[in-house]
Amino acid sequence: MSGARARQLTITFPSRRAHGRADFLVTPANEHAAAFVLAPDRWPGGRLALTGPDGSGKTHLAHALMTERSARLIDAAGLRPDGVEDLAAAPAAVVEDVDRLGDLSADEAREAEAGVFHLFNLAAAGQARLLVTGREAPARWRIRTPDLASRLQSLTVAKISAPDDALLSSLIVKHGHERRLDFDADAAAFVASRVERSFSGVAQAVAQIDAAASLRKRRHVTLSLASAALRDAAATESTEE
């Protein structure tokens, strides 16, 4: 088109999320938590808190529990006192992101916390298993209801730690696979040496490489592609600041 700039087309490939037990990457950073979560008969009192950073695999383990133990899953913010009977009737219930209830308005938090508290009581009465998740230990969750806060703080905690070297490299390859990217061993090692050592850091870096690969219409990630993608992303972030 005359006088018009040609715009580059970025093709976005859909991610393929794999949530089975076999797809969970086990390393010393998470092996204890994974083993504990997937053995609900071992939970003290039938209850457990699973903690770990965003992107660490809490939802993955919850879905594996759904598959293996017919667990039911709900986000804590969506719980209400009159809507927990079906959850309590399942062999196990998972309430995700209980720590985020502190971000809700007072009225919303009051309703959701009442739902979580009611679920505790019903699960205990029916001997159902109950798993709650959050980013940090329950003692640090901003819970407004004292009785609920006390119950949460008494739970045994299964903690997923920050990724170790083995998990960091494996996560890069796994995130790439979910985005239909095939990483060279050298490319994966390079990204592992440059990326922020966190679950969110890995996800962000692979997303940046995915965008660069899509722009180049390539799905095989070489060292040169990974290097260029991270360099360009860093330059863009620096400019935006």
N, C-alpha and C positions, 0 to 999 in steps of 0.2 A: 504494500500500500504506500502511495506516494506521501512523503512527509511524515509518515507514522513509524514509530519504532516497533520493530518486531519483538514480541514478548515471548520469553522462553516458557514452555509448558512443563510443569512438574507433574509427573504421574505419581499418584499416591497408591501404594499397594496396601491392601487391608492386612491388619495384623491377625495372626492365628494364635489365640491364647490356648495353652495346654495346661489343664488343671488336674491331671491325674497324679497319683502318687509317684509313678515312674518318671514323670516330667519334673518333679521337684528336685532341684540340685542340692545334694547333701554334702556338706563339708563340716569341719569342726565348728564353724560359726553358727550352725543351725541344727546339727544332728540331734542334740538333746531335745530341743523344742519339738522337732518333727516327730521323733519317736514318742514323746509324751502325748502330743496332741492326737496322734493316730492310735493311741491305746487308751480310749476313754474309761475302760474298766479300772485303770490305775489312778484316775483322778481322785484326789482326796475329797471325800464327801460328794463325789460326782460332779465337781465344779473345777474349772480351771480358767486362768487368765493367760492369754497369749499376747506378748508384747514384742515390738520391733519397729524399726523405722518404716516410713512409707516405702512401698515397693519391695519390702523384704520377704514377702511370700506368705503373709498372714492369710490373705484371701485364698491363695492357692491351697494352703493346708485346710482351710475351712471347706473348700469345694471337694477336696479329697475325702474329708470326713462325711460330707453329704453323700458321696458315691458309696463309700464303704460301710457307713453306719446309718444311712437314711436320715441324716441330720437335716433340720430345717434352718434356713439362714435369713436374717433380717438385719437391716441397718438400725442402730439404736435410735436414731432420730425419728424413725417411723413407728416405733412402738407406742401403744396406748393400752391402758389397763383393761379395756374391754376387747382387746384383739390378740390376746396371748394364749388362749386356750388351745388352739391348733398347734402352736409351737410347743407347748408343754406336753402335748399328747404324743409328740414324735419321740423316737428313741434318744435323740440328742437335738439340742437347739444351739445355734451360734448367733450371738449378738455382736455385730461388728461396730467398731469405732465408738465405743462407749466413752472414750476420753474426749470425744468431740461434742458431747452434750453440753459442756461448759461454754461452747460457742453460740448456743441457741439463746433466744430471748427467755426471760424468766418464765413466762407462761408455757412456751414450747418445751423448755427443759423440765418443768414440773410434770407435764403430761407424760413425756418420754421416760423420765425417771420413775414415775409411778408404774409405767408399763414394765420396766426392767425389774422393779422390786416385786411386782405381782408375779412375774415369770419366775423369779427366784423361789417364791413360795410354792407355786404350782409344780415346778420341776422337782422340788424336794419332796412334795407330797406324793408325786407319781413316780419318783425315783428315776426321772429322766436326767440325762447328762446335760450340763450347761457350760458352754464355752463363751467367754467374752474377750474382745480384742481391743487393743489400744496401742499407742506408740510408746508410752512410758509405763512405769509401774503404777498400779492402781492408786497408790498413795499420792500420786501427783495429778490424778484426774480431778478436774473441778466439778465435783458433784454437790448439788445443793441440798439433797435429802440426807440428813445425818445417818439414818438407819441403813440406807443403801450404800453410802460411802463406807460405813463400817463393814458391811458384808463384802464389798469389793476388796477392801484392804486386807481382809482375812484370807483371800484366795491364794492358793499356790500359783506361782508364776512360772510359765515357760517362756524364756526370753530368746529372741533371735538377735544375735550380736551384729555389729557392723561387719561387712564382708571381708574375709581374709583373702590372701592372694589367689588361692585356688578358686574360691567362689567368684571373685571379681572377673577372672578370665572366663569362667564358665558362663557367667551372666551375660557377658558381651556376646558370646556365641549364641546363647539362648534368645536374647532380645533380637539379635540379628535374624535368627531363624523365624521368629514370630513375625518379622517384617519382610520375610522372604529374601534376606540377605545372606550371602555365603562368605564368611570371613576367612581369609588366609590366616595361617597360624601366626605369621609375622605381623599381620595387621592387627589381630586380636591382642598380641603381646604389646604392640605399640600403644594401642588405645588403653590397655590396662596400666601402662606406665605413665600415661598422661591424664587419665580421667580423675575427677574428684572421687575419693575413696568412699563412696556411699551408693546405696541402691538407686537413689534419684539421680546421682551423677552419671551412673552407667546408662540409665534410661535416656537421659538428655543427650549424652554423647552419641548413642546409637541412633537416636532420632535425627541428630544433625548429619550423621553419615548417611542415613536413609534419604534425607532430602537431597544431599549432594549426589548420591547414586542415582536417584530418580531423575535428577536434572540431566545426568549424563547417560541415562537409559541403560544403566548397568546394575546388576544385582550381585556381582562378584566383587568383594571388597579386598583390594590390594593395599599394601603398605602406602603406596603413593596416594591412593584415593582417600584412605583414612587420614593421612597426614594433611592433605589439602583441605579436607572437610573440616577438621578441627581447627586448622589455622584460619580458615575463612570465617568460621563461627566465632572464634575469639576476636577477630578483627571487627566483625559486625557488632559484637557486644561492647567492644571498646568504643566504637563510634557512637553507639546509642547512649553510652554513659556521658 
